[in-house]
């Protein structure tokens, strides 16, 4: 399974050099409806807080199943100036493709059954409004205490996983078509003696998509 992570230069270089990649925590996600896509009709306010606390125990690796969408490059790679990492992963059975839905789902299951169901918690975080469907997002979930390690970044605590230890193998680095030569050189140096292909994106001349890749 191939997946694609859109990154700024700082985190992309760190991932290449260290073999570690930053996860997102729930409070860092940019959709205000995260984990609110399902309304639990049998849940009390106290129950909902328990669920929120449970969700916050996990870090999320948010990736896309393709690199073709120019809007993704604009939103998540600094307007085509930065980078996409392509991974081959052995964790397909642990992946959740985001389901894009029209409206909030009402769930009348007994709350005790919901909170005990680990898979359901993941599915709850893999539903978003259809307005986000251009992302073609796939999510992987990791226990912050068991799978991850913390690292201070700009006086804030971030969580990382070791990519290969968690079954993610870097195969390609794709530079945005507007990536500058300074960043290109840094990436080339970082990839020295690595079995990783370095590419640069270019815009398709017929369709609105990042469709052609120029190999170095």
TORPA-4810 file (N, C-alpha, C, O; in nm, 3 decimals):
<nodes>
NODE_1_0.085_-0.119_0.000_0.000_0.000_0.000_0.089_0.124_0.000_0.176_0.137_0.086_X
NODE_2_0.069_0.215_-0.095_0.145_0.339_-0.101_0.059_0.455_-0.048_-0.058_0.468_-0.085_X
NODE_3_0.119_0.537_0.037_0.049_0.653_0.091_0.143_0.772_0.084_0.264_0.757_0.070_X
NODE_4_0.086_0.893_0.094_0.161_1.015_0.068_0.139_1.115_0.182_0.026_1.144_0.221_X
NODE_5_0.250_1.167_0.233_0.245_1.265_0.342_0.294_1.399_0.292_0.410_1.411_0.250_X
NODE_6_0.208_1.499_0.295_0.244_1.635_0.257_0.306_1.704_0.379_0.247_1.704_0.488_X
NODE_7_0.424_1.762_0.361_0.498_1.817_0.474_0.569_1.947_0.438_0.602_1.973_0.322_X
NODE_8_0.591_2.028_0.543_0.680_2.142_0.522_0.825_2.092_0.530_0.851_1.979_0.570_X
NODE_9_0.917_2.178_0.491_1.057_2.137_0.479_1.116_2.091_0.611_1.190_1.993_0.615_X
NODE_10_1.084_2.161_0.720_1.141_2.126_0.850_1.111_1.982_0.888_1.201_1.906_0.922_X
NODE_11_0.983_1.945_0.882_0.945_1.810_0.925_0.985_1.705_0.822_1.013_1.590_0.859_X
NODE_12_0.988_1.742_0.694_1.031_1.646_0.591_1.179_1.612_0.607_1.216_1.495_0.603_X
NODE_13_1.262_1.713_0.626_1.406_1.689_0.645_1.431_1.608_0.772_1.514_1.517_0.773_X
NODE_14_1.360_1.640_0.878_1.376_1.566_1.003_1.337_1.420_0.984_1.404_1.330_1.034_X
NODE_15_1.228_1.397_0.911_1.183_1.260_0.888_1.286_1.181_0.808_1.315_1.065_0.839_X
NODE_16_1.343_1.243_0.704_1.442_1.175_0.621_1.568_1.142_0.701_1.620_1.031_0.692_X
NODE_17_1.616_1.239_0.779_1.742_1.221_0.850_1.729_1.133_0.974_1.819_1.055_1.004_X
NODE_18_1.620_1.146_1.046_1.606_1.074_1.173_1.530_0.942_1.160_1.544_0.853_1.244_X
NODE_19_1.451_0.930_1.053_1.366_0.812_1.041_1.240_0.821_1.124_1.166_0.723_1.136_X
NODE_20_1.215_0.938_1.182_1.097_0.957_1.266_1.002_1.057_1.201_1.046_1.148_1.130_X
NODE_21_0.874_1.040_1.225_0.777_1.133_1.167_0.677_1.176_1.273_0.637_1.097_1.359_X
NODE_22_0.639_1.301_1.266_0.548_1.359_1.364_0.404_1.313_1.339_0.358_1.306_1.225_X
NODE_23_0.335_1.283_1.449_0.192_1.253_1.444_0.113_1.378_1.478_0.166_1.474_1.534_X
NODE_24_-0.014_1.376_1.444_-0.106_1.480_1.486_-0.183_1.430_1.607_-0.225_1.315_1.612_X
NODE_25_-0.202_1.517_1.704_-0.294_1.487_1.813_-0.428_1.551_1.778_-0.436_1.639_1.692_X
NODE_26_-0.533_1.507_1.846_-0.668_1.552_1.811_-0.680_1.703_1.815_-0.747_1.763_1.730_X
NODE_27_-0.618_1.767_1.913_-0.631_1.911_1.925_-0.553_1.988_1.819_-0.566_2.110_1.810_X
NODE_28_-0.471_1.919_1.739_-0.397_1.985_1.632_-0.469_1.977_1.498_-0.431_2.047_1.404_X
NODE_29_-0.571_1.894_1.487_-0.639_1.875_1.359_-0.719_2.000_1.324_-0.770_2.069_1.411_X
NODE_30_-0.728_2.028_1.194_-0.782_2.157_1.151_-0.931_2.157_1.120_-0.984_2.259_1.074_X
NODE_31_-0.998_2.047_1.143_-1.143_2.041_1.120_-1.214_2.056_1.254_-1.195_1.972_1.342_X
NODE_32_-1.296_2.160_1.274_-1.364_2.179_1.402_-1.464_2.069_1.435_-1.510_2.059_1.549_X
NODE_33_-1.499_1.986_1.336_-1.593_1.877_1.359_-1.524_1.743_1.387_-1.589_1.639_1.390_X
NODE_34_-1.393_1.745_1.407_-1.325_1.620_1.440_-1.391_1.557_1.564_-1.419_1.626_1.662_X
NODE_35_-1.415_1.427_1.557_-1.480_1.341_1.655_-1.618_1.394_1.698_-1.672_1.353_1.801_X
NODE_36_-1.675_1.485_1.617_-1.812_1.531_1.641_-1.904_1.490_1.527_-2.018_1.537_1.518_X
NODE_37_-1.856_1.402_1.441_-1.935_1.359_1.326_-2.042_1.259_1.365_-2.132_1.230_1.286_X
NODE_38_-2.032_1.206_1.487_-2.131_1.111_1.539_-2.188_1.168_1.668_-2.114_1.207_1.758_X
NODE_39_-2.320_1.172_1.677_-2.388_1.220_1.797_-2.443_1.098_1.872_-2.521_1.020_1.818_X
NODE_40_-2.401_1.083_1.998_-2.444_0.968_2.078_-2.570_1.005_2.155_-2.564_1.080_2.253_X
NODE_41_-2.683_0.953_2.111_-2.810_0.993_2.170_-2.830_0.939_2.310_-2.910_0.993_2.387_X
NODE_42_-2.758_0.833_2.346_-2.771_0.773_2.479_-2.664_0.824_2.576_-2.661_0.783_2.692_X
NODE_43_-2.577_0.912_2.530_-2.463_0.954_2.611_-2.495_1.081_2.690_-2.563_1.172_2.642_X
NODE_44_-2.444_1.085_2.812_-2.454_1.205_2.894_-2.335_1.295_2.866_-2.241_1.255_2.796_X
NODE_45_-2.337_1.415_2.920_-2.225_1.507_2.907_-2.099_1.445_2.967_-1.989_1.460_2.912_X
NODE_46_-2.114_1.375_3.080_-2.000_1.309_3.143_-1.946_1.198_3.054_-1.825_1.182_3.041_X
NODE_47_-2.037_1.121_2.991_-1.994_1.016_2.899_-1.911_1.073_2.785_-1.807_1.018_2.749_X
NODE_48_-1.958_1.184_2.729_-1.886_1.245_2.616_-1.747_1.290_2.657_-1.654_1.281_2.577_X
NODE_49_-1.731_1.338_2.779_-1.599_1.380_2.824_-1.506_1.259_2.836_-1.388_1.269_2.803_X
NODE_50_-1.560_1.146_2.883_-1.482_1.023_2.889_-1.434_0.984_2.750_-1.318_0.944_2.732_X
NODE_51_-1.522_0.995_2.652_-1.486_0.961_2.514_-1.378_1.054_2.461_-1.282_1.008_2.398_X
NODE_52_-1.393_1.183_2.486_-1.292_1.280_2.441_-1.157_1.249_2.504_-1.054_1.252_2.437_X
NODE_53_-1.157_1.220_2.633_-1.031_1.186_2.702_-0.968_1.061_2.643_-0.846_1.052_2.631_X
NODE_54_-1.052_0.965_2.607_-1.002_0.841_2.547_-0.938_0.868_2.411_-0.831_0.816_2.381_X
NODE_55_-1.004_0.949_2.331_-0.952_0.982_2.198_-0.818_1.052_2.207_-0.730_1.031_2.122_X
NODE_56_-0.801_1.134_2.308_-0.677_1.211_2.322_-0.557_1.124_2.359_-0.445_1.174_2.365_X
NODE_57_-0.579_0.995_2.382_-0.469_0.903_2.410_-0.399_0.858_2.282_-0.297_0.790_2.288_X
NODE_58_-0.452_0.897_2.166_-0.400_0.848_2.039_-0.343_0.960_1.953_-0.394_1.072_1.951_X
NODE_59_-0.236_0.927_1.881_-0.182_1.014_1.778_-0.224_0.961_1.643_-0.249_0.842_1.626_X
NODE_60_-0.231_1.049_1.547_-0.283_1.013_1.415_-0.181_1.049_1.307_-0.129_1.161_1.304_X
NODE_61_-0.153_0.954_1.220_-0.075_0.983_1.100_-0.175_1.003_0.987_-0.237_0.908_0.940_X
NODE_62_-0.188_1.127_0.943_-0.282_1.163_0.838_-0.208_1.167_0.704_-0.115_1.246_0.687_X
NODE_63_-0.248_1.084_0.611_-0.185_1.078_0.480_-0.293_1.078_0.373_-0.412_1.073_0.403_X
NODE_64_-0.250_1.084_0.248_-0.343_1.076_0.136_-0.310_0.952_0.053_-0.198_0.902_0.058_X
NODE_65_-0.409_0.904_-0.021_-0.380_0.788_-0.106_-0.329_0.828_-0.244_-0.311_0.742_-0.331_X
NODE_66_-0.306_0.959_-0.267_-0.241_1.003_-0.390_-0.178_1.140_-0.370_-0.203_1.206_-0.269_X
NODE_67_-0.097_1.182_-0.466_-0.033_1.313_-0.460_-0.080_1.403_-0.573_-0.020_1.508_-0.596_X
NODE_68_-0.186_1.366_-0.644_-0.224_1.431_-0.769_-0.295_1.565_-0.751_-0.292_1.649_-0.841_X
NODE_69_-0.359_1.585_-0.638_-0.450_1.699_-0.623_-0.373_1.828_-0.598_-0.303_1.839_-0.497_X
NODE_70_-0.382_1.927_-0.687_-0.307_2.051_-0.667_-0.353_2.129_-0.543_-0.274_2.204_-0.486_X
NODE_71_-0.478_2.111_-0.502_-0.526_2.179_-0.381_-0.454_2.128_-0.258_-0.424_2.205_-0.168_X
NODE_72_-0.426_2.000_-0.254_-0.350_1.943_-0.142_-0.211_2.005_-0.135_-0.164_2.040_-0.026_X
NODE_73_-0.146_2.019_-0.247_-0.014_2.083_-0.250_-0.024_2.228_-0.202_0.064_2.276_-0.131_X
NODE_74_-0.130_2.296_-0.240_-0.147_2.435_-0.199_-0.170_2.448_-0.049_-0.114_2.537_0.016_X
NODE_75_-0.252_2.358_0.007_-0.288_2.367_0.149_-0.182_2.311_0.242_-0.160_2.365_0.350_X
NODE_76_-0.117_2.201_0.202_-0.032_2.127_0.296_0.115_2.122_0.256_0.196_2.061_0.326_X
NODE_77_0.152_2.184_0.146_0.292_2.188_0.105_0.329_2.329_0.062_0.403_2.349_-0.034_X
NODE_78_0.275_2.427_0.135_0.312_2.568_0.116_0.304_2.610_-0.030_0.401_2.658_-0.089_X
NODE_79_0.185_2.591_-0.087_0.161_2.635_-0.225_0.264_2.580_-0.324_0.321_2.653_-0.404_X
NODE_80_0.286_2.448_-0.314_0.373_2.374_-0.408_0.522_2.403_-0.388_0.603_2.367_-0.474_X
NODE_81_0.559_2.466_-0.278_0.700_2.497_-0.255_0.771_2.388_-0.175_0.894_2.387_-0.168_X
NODE_82_0.696_2.296_-0.116_0.761_2.202_-0.025_0.747_2.058_-0.072_0.770_2.032_-0.190_X
NODE_83_0.711_1.963_0.012_0.751_1.825_-0.013_0.637_1.726_0.016_0.553_1.749_0.103_X
NODE_84_0.639_1.617_-0.060_0.557_1.500_-0.030_0.649_1.379_-0.014_0.738_1.356_-0.095_X
NODE_85_0.626_1.303_0.093_0.697_1.177_0.113_0.605_1.062_0.075_0.490_1.056_0.118_X
NODE_86_0.657_0.971_-0.007_0.580_0.852_-0.045_0.630_0.734_0.036_0.750_0.705_0.039_X
NODE_87_0.537_0.666_0.103_0.570_0.549_0.184_0.503_0.425_0.130_0.391_0.428_0.077_X
NODE_88_0.574_0.316_0.144_0.511_0.185_0.131_0.489_0.135_0.273_0.581_0.135_0.354_X
NODE_89_0.367_0.092_0.303_0.338_0.049_0.439_0.285_-0.093_0.443_0.212_-0.137_0.354_X
NODE_90_0.323_-0.163_0.547_0.274_-0.299_0.571_0.154_-0.296_0.664_0.106_-0.401_0.706_X
NODE_91_0.106_-0.177_0.698_0.001_-0.162_0.799_-0.137_-0.139_0.737_-0.220_-0.069_0.795_X
NODE_92_-0.163_-0.196_0.620_-0.291_-0.172_0.553_-0.408_-0.212_0.640_-0.512_-0.146_0.639_X
NODE_93_-0.393_-0.321_0.716_-0.504_-0.367_0.801_-0.532_-0.272_0.916_-0.635_-0.282_0.982_X
NODE_94_-0.439_-0.179_0.942_-0.458_-0.081_1.050_-0.497_0.056_0.995_-0.506_0.152_1.071_X
NODE_95_-0.519_0.064_0.865_-0.552_0.192_0.804_-0.703_0.213_0.801_-0.781_0.118_0.794_X
NODE_96_-0.741_0.338_0.807_-0.881_0.376_0.798_-0.895_0.484_0.692_-0.846_0.595_0.710_X
NODE_97_-0.961_0.451_0.582_-0.990_0.554_0.483_-1.101_0.642_0.536_-1.205_0.593_0.581_X
NODE_98_-1.079_0.771_0.531_-1.180_0.863_0.583_-1.307_0.853_0.499_-1.303_0.854_0.376_X
NODE_99_-1.418_0.845_0.569_-1.549_0.843_0.503_-1.605_0.985_0.507_-1.615_1.046_0.613_X
NODE_100_-1.641_1.037_0.390_-1.693_1.173_0.381_-1.845_1.169_0.377_-1.904_1.107_0.288_X
NODE_101_-1.907_1.235_0.473_-2.050_1.220_0.493_-2.124_1.353_0.478_-2.065_1.460_0.489_X
NODE_102_-2.254_1.343_0.452_-2.337_1.461_0.426_-2.375_1.534_0.555_-2.380_1.657_0.559_X
NODE_103_-2.403_1.457_0.662_-2.449_1.520_0.786_-2.406_1.436_0.906_-2.361_1.322_0.890_X
NODE_104_-2.420_1.492_1.023_-2.381_1.425_1.147_-2.468_1.301_1.168_-2.590_1.305_1.151_X
NODE_105_-2.403_1.192_1.206_-2.470_1.064_1.225_-2.519_1.053_1.369_-2.447_1.088_1.463_X
NODE_106_-2.642_1.007_1.387_-2.693_0.980_1.522_-2.674_0.832_1.554_-2.712_0.745_1.476_X
NODE_107_-2.616_0.806_1.670_-2.587_0.667_1.711_-2.657_0.643_1.845_-2.636_0.716_1.942_X
NODE_108_-2.741_0.540_1.849_-2.817_0.512_1.971_-2.766_0.387_2.044_-2.838_0.332_2.127_X
NODE_109_-2.642_0.343_2.014_-2.585_0.230_2.086_-2.566_0.266_2.233_-2.549_0.382_2.269_X
NODE_110_-2.569_0.163_2.317_-2.540_0.186_2.458_-2.398_0.237_2.473_-2.305_0.185_2.410_X
NODE_111_-2.381_0.337_2.554_-2.253_0.406_2.563_-2.141_0.313_2.611_-2.028_0.325_2.564_X
NODE_112_-2.171_0.223_2.703_-2.069_0.130_2.754_-2.012_0.044_2.642_-1.894_0.010_2.643_X
NODE_113_-2.095_0.009_2.545_-2.048_-0.072_2.432_-1.958_0.012_2.341_-1.862_-0.040_2.284_X
NODE_114_-1.988_0.139_2.328_-1.911_0.227_2.242_-1.770_0.249_2.297_-1.672_0.236_2.225_X
NODE_115_-1.761_0.282_2.425_-1.634_0.320_2.484_-1.536_0.203_2.490_-1.415_0.224_2.492_X
NODE_116_-1.589_0.080_2.493_-1.503_-0.038_2.500_-1.455_-0.083_2.363_-1.365_-0.166_2.353_X
NODE_117_-1.514_-0.029_2.259_-1.486_-0.078_2.124_-1.377_0.008_2.059_-1.405_0.117_2.009_X
NODE_118_-1.255_-0.042_2.061_-1.139_0.031_2.008_-1.158_0.067_1.861_-1.127_0.178_1.819_X
NODE_119_-1.209_-0.028_1.782_-1.227_-0.004_1.640_-1.327_0.109_1.618_-1.310_0.191_1.528_X
NODE_120_-1.429_0.113_1.700_-1.529_0.219_1.683_-1.467_0.356_1.710_-1.500_0.454_1.642_X
NODE_121_-1.379_0.363_1.808_-1.313_0.490_1.836_-1.235_0.539_1.713_-1.235_0.658_1.682_X
NODE_122_-1.169_0.445_1.645_-1.094_0.482_1.525_-1.189_0.527_1.414_-1.163_0.626_1.344_X
NODE_123_-1.299_0.454_1.399_-1.395_0.490_1.294_-1.457_0.627_1.322_-1.490_0.701_1.229_X
NODE_124_-1.472_0.660_1.447_-1.525_0.791_1.483_-1.435_0.902_1.434_-1.482_1.008_1.394_X
NODE_125_-1.304_0.878_1.437_-1.207_0.976_1.390_-1.176_0.961_1.241_-1.083_1.022_1.190_X
NODE_126_-1.253_0.879_1.173_-1.232_0.861_1.029_-1.359_0.895_0.952_-1.387_0.836_0.847_X
NODE_127_-1.435_0.990_1.004_-1.552_1.043_0.935_-1.542_1.195_0.934_-1.517_1.257_1.036_X
NODE_128_-1.561_1.252_0.815_-1.553_1.397_0.802_-1.660_1.444_0.705_-1.719_1.365_0.632_X
NODE_129_-1.684_1.574_0.706_-1.776_1.634_0.611_-1.729_1.610_0.468_-1.609_1.604_0.441_X
NODE_130_-1.825_1.598_0.378_-1.792_1.576_0.237_-1.712_1.692_0.178_-1.651_1.677_0.072_X
NODE_131_-1.712_1.807_0.245_-1.635_1.921_0.196_-1.485_1.894_0.196_-1.408_1.964_0.129_X
NODE_132_-1.442_1.791_0.272_-1.300_1.757_0.281_-1.260_1.644_0.185_-1.148_1.595_0.191_X
NODE_133_-1.350_1.603_0.098_-1.323_1.480_0.022_-1.207_1.493_-0.077_-1.156_1.392_-0.126_X
NODE_134_-1.165_1.616_-0.108_-1.051_1.634_-0.198_-0.921_1.579_-0.137_-0.824_1.556_-0.209_X
NODE_135_-0.919_1.559_-0.004_-0.798_1.511_0.062_-0.769_1.364_0.037_-0.655_1.320_0.047_X
NODE_136_-0.875_1.285_0.005_-0.857_1.140_-0.013_-0.775_1.083_0.103_-0.675_1.014_0.082_X
NODE_137_-0.817_1.114_0.225_-0.734_1.090_0.342_-0.743_0.946_0.393_-0.848_0.882_0.392_X
NODE_138_-0.628_0.898_0.439_-0.616_0.770_0.509_-0.552_0.800_0.644_-0.459_0.880_0.653_X
NODE_139_-0.602_0.736_0.749_-0.550_0.762_0.884_-0.502_0.634_0.950_-0.562_0.527_0.936_X
NODE_140_-0.391_0.648_1.022_-0.336_0.541_1.105_-0.330_0.593_1.249_-0.294_0.709_1.272_X
NODE_141_-0.367_0.508_1.345_-0.375_0.551_1.485_-0.270_0.481_1.569_-0.243_0.362_1.552_X
NODE_142_-0.210_0.558_1.660_-0.103_0.506_1.746_-0.127_0.549_1.890_-0.166_0.663_1.917_X
NODE_143_-0.104_0.456_1.981_-0.114_0.485_2.123_0.003_0.575_2.162_0.119_0.538_2.145_X
NODE_144_-0.027_0.694_2.215_0.079_0.790_2.245_0.177_0.737_2.350_0.295_0.771_2.347_X
NODE_145_0.130_0.655_2.441_0.216_0.604_2.547_0.297_0.482_2.502_0.412_0.465_2.542_X
NODE_146_0.238_0.397_2.418_0.301_0.270_2.381_0.383_0.279_2.252_0.490_0.220_2.242_X
NODE_147_0.333_0.352_2.154_0.391_0.349_2.020_0.480_0.469_1.989_0.557_0.465_1.893_X
NODE_148_0.470_0.575_2.067_0.529_0.703_2.030_0.632_0.749_2.131_0.644_0.695_2.241_X
NODE_149_0.707_0.851_2.092_0.796_0.915_2.187_0.780_1.066_2.175_0.762_1.118_2.064_X
NODE_150_0.787_1.137_2.288_0.767_1.282_2.285_0.895_1.355_2.251_1.006_1.306_2.275_X
NODE_151_0.878_1.474_2.195_0.993_1.557_2.159_0.949_1.703_2.169_0.842_1.740_2.120_X
NODE_152_1.032_1.785_2.231_0.999_1.927_2.245_1.033_2.000_2.116_1.146_1.995_2.068_X
NODE_153_0.934_2.069_2.060_0.951_2.150_1.940_0.897_2.289_1.970_0.777_2.307_1.995_X
NODE_154_0.988_2.388_1.968_0.947_2.525_1.996_0.867_2.535_2.126_0.761_2.597_2.131_X
NODE_155_0.921_2.473_2.230_0.863_2.476_2.365_0.727_2.409_2.373_0.650_2.434_2.467_X
NODE_156_0.696_2.324_2.277_0.570_2.249_2.279_0.602_2.102_2.264_0.701_2.065_2.201_X
NODE_157_0.519_2.017_2.322_0.543_1.873_2.318_0.474_1.812_2.197_0.352_1.823_2.181_X
NODE_158_0.553_1.747_2.111_0.501_1.679_1.994_0.533_1.529_2.006_0.620_1.489_2.083_X
NODE_159_0.460_1.448_1.929_0.477_1.303_1.939_0.518_1.247_1.803_0.465_1.286_1.699_X
NODE_160_0.613_1.154_1.808_0.671_1.096_1.687_0.668_0.944_1.694_0.662_0.885_1.802_X
NODE_161_0.672_0.881_1.576_0.695_0.738_1.566_0.819_0.716_1.481_0.852_0.799_1.396_X
NODE_162_0.886_0.604_1.502_0.990_0.561_1.411_0.921_0.494_1.293_0.846_0.398_1.311_X
NODE_163_0.946_0.544_1.173_0.869_0.501_1.057_0.885_0.352_1.027_0.786_0.280_1.014_X
NODE_164_1.009_0.307_1.018_1.029_0.167_0.980_0.986_0.072_1.090_0.936_-0.037_1.062_X
NODE_165_1.005_0.111_1.216_0.962_0.025_1.327_0.811_0.006_1.325_0.760_-0.096_1.370_X
NODE_166_0.740_0.105_1.272_0.594_0.097_1.264_0.545_0.053_1.126_0.425_0.060_1.097_X
NODE_167_0.637_0.008_1.041_0.597_-0.049_0.912_0.577_0.051_0.800_0.501_0.024_0.707_X
NODE_168_0.646_0.168_0.806_0.638_0.267_0.699_0.777_0.287_0.640_0.871_0.325_0.709_X
NODE_169_0.789_0.259_0.510_0.919_0.260_0.444_0.921_0.369_0.336_0.842_0.366_0.242_X
NODE_170_1.013_0.464_0.352_1.022_0.576_0.260_1.074_0.528_0.124_1.180_0.467_0.116_X
NODE_171_0.998_0.557_0.019_1.034_0.513_-0.115_1.067_0.629_-0.209_1.157_0.619_-0.292_X
NODE_172_0.994_0.740_-0.195_1.016_0.854_-0.284_1.001_0.984_-0.206_0.923_0.993_-0.111_X
NODE_173_1.076_1.083_-0.250_1.057_1.221_-0.204_1.020_1.302_-0.327_1.094_1.304_-0.426_X
NODE_174_0.905_1.369_-0.322_0.857_1.447_-0.435_0.861_1.595_-0.398_0.791_1.639_-0.307_X
NODE_175_0.942_1.671_-0.469_0.951_1.815_-0.447_0.837_1.884_-0.520_0.802_1.846_-0.632_X
NODE_176_0.780_1.985_-0.458_0.680_2.065_-0.527_0.739_2.133_-0.649_0.860_2.157_-0.654_X
NODE_177_0.655_2.163_-0.746_0.710_2.219_-0.870_0.768_2.358_-0.848_0.844_2.407_-0.932_X
NODE_178_0.734_2.424_-0.736_0.791_2.555_-0.704_0.897_2.547_-0.594_0.938_2.650_-0.540_X
NODE_179_0.940_2.429_-0.562_1.043_2.411_-0.459_1.173_2.478_-0.504_1.216_2.460_-0.618_X
NODE_180_1.236_2.555_-0.414_1.357_2.628_-0.455_1.481_2.538_-0.455_1.480_2.429_-0.398_X
NODE_181_1.586_2.586_-0.518_1.707_2.504_-0.535_1.780_2.480_-0.402_1.847_2.378_-0.387_X
NODE_182_1.769_2.573_-0.307_1.833_2.554_-0.177_1.773_2.433_-0.105_1.846_2.349_-0.053_X
NODE_183_1.640_2.425_-0.103_1.575_2.311_-0.039_1.603_2.183_-0.116_1.624_2.078_-0.056_X
NODE_184_1.604_2.192_-0.247_1.636_2.076_-0.331_1.773_2.019_-0.294_1.788_1.898_-0.280_X
NODE_185_1.872_2.107_-0.278_2.006_2.063_-0.243_2.008_1.997_-0.105_2.072_1.893_-0.088_X
NODE_186_1.939_2.055_-0.008_1.933_1.996_0.125_1.874_1.855_0.121_1.922_1.764_0.189_X
NODE_187_1.769_1.839_0.042_1.706_1.708_0.031_1.801_1.609_-0.036_1.811_1.494_0.007_X
NODE_188_1.870_1.652_-0.140_1.966_1.564_-0.208_2.074_1.516_-0.111_2.111_1.399_-0.111_X
NODE_189_2.125_1.608_-0.028_2.227_1.571_0.070_2.170_1.474_0.173_2.236_1.377_0.210_X
NODE_190_2.048_1.500_0.218_1.984_1.413_0.317_1.962_1.272_0.264_1.959_1.176_0.340_X
NODE_191_1.946_1.260_0.132_1.919_1.130_0.070_2.046_1.058_0.023_2.037_0.952_-0.038_X
NODE_192_2.162_1.115_0.050_2.288_1.052_0.008_2.297_0.910_0.061_2.276_0.885_0.179_X
NODE_193_2.329_0.816_-0.029_2.343_0.674_0.004_2.214_0.611_0.057_2.216_0.510_0.127_X
NODE_194_2.102_0.672_0.022_1.972_0.616_0.059_1.906_0.560_-0.066_1.916_0.618_-0.174_X
NODE_195_1.839_0.449_-0.052_1.767_0.389_-0.164_1.627_0.451_-0.175_1.525_0.383_-0.162_X
NODE_196_1.627_0.581_-0.198_1.504_0.658_-0.207_1.510_0.742_-0.334_1.611_0.808_-0.360_X
NODE_197_1.405_0.741_-0.412_1.400_0.815_-0.538_1.358_0.959_-0.513_1.262_0.985_-0.441_X
NODE_198_1.432_1.052_-0.572_1.400_1.194_-0.562_1.338_1.241_-0.692_1.395_1.222_-0.800_X
NODE_199_1.221_1.304_-0.681_1.145_1.348_-0.798_1.102_1.493_-0.779_1.103_1.546_-0.668_X
NODE_200_1.065_1.555_-0.888_1.003_1.688_-0.880_0.870_1.684_-0.954_0.860_1.631_-1.065_X
NODE_201_0.768_1.742_-0.892_0.636_1.746_-0.954_0.631_1.851_-1.064_0.705_1.950_-1.061_X
NODE_202_0.544_1.829_-1.160_0.514_1.932_-1.259_0.364_1.930_-1.284_0.297_1.830_-1.259_X
NODE_203_0.312_2.040_-1.332_0.168_2.051_-1.354_0.129_1.993_-1.489_0.195_2.019_-1.590_X
NODE_204_0.023_1.916_-1.489_-0.030_1.865_-1.614_-0.077_1.981_-1.701_-0.131_2.079_-1.649_X
NODE_205_-0.058_1.972_-1.829_-0.093_2.082_-1.919_-0.234_2.070_-1.976_-0.280_2.158_-2.048_X
NODE_206_-0.303_1.960_-1.943_-0.438_1.939_-1.994_-0.542_1.939_-1.883_-0.649_1.998_-1.897_X
NODE_207_-0.510_1.872_-1.773_-0.602_1.858_-1.661_-0.551_1.937_-1.541_-0.432_1.968_-1.532_X
NODE_208_-0.642_1.970_-1.448_-0.602_2.041_-1.327_-0.552_1.939_-1.224_-0.623_1.905_-1.129_X
NODE_209_-0.430_1.893_-1.245_-0.376_1.795_-1.153_-0.223_1.794_-1.162_-0.165_1.832_-1.264_X
NODE_210_-0.162_1.750_-1.053_-0.018_1.727_-1.052_0.000_1.587_-1.105_-0.014_1.488_-1.032_X
NODE_211_0.032_1.579_-1.234_0.022_1.449_-1.300_0.154_1.398_-1.353_0.171_1.277_-1.369_X
NODE_212_0.247_1.487_-1.380_0.374_1.445_-1.437_0.485_1.460_-1.333_0.488_1.557_-1.258_X
NODE_213_0.573_1.365_-1.331_0.686_1.368_-1.238_0.814_1.365_-1.319_0.833_1.276_-1.402_X
NODE_214_0.902_1.460_-1.296_1.030_1.467_-1.364_1.134_1.402_-1.275_1.153_1.447_-1.161_X
NODE_215_1.203_1.300_-1.322_1.304_1.231_-1.242_1.438_1.300_-1.255_1.477_1.341_-1.364_X
NODE_216_1.510_1.311_-1.143_1.645_1.370_-1.143_1.743_1.263_-1.189_1.863_1.289_-1.197_X
</nodes>
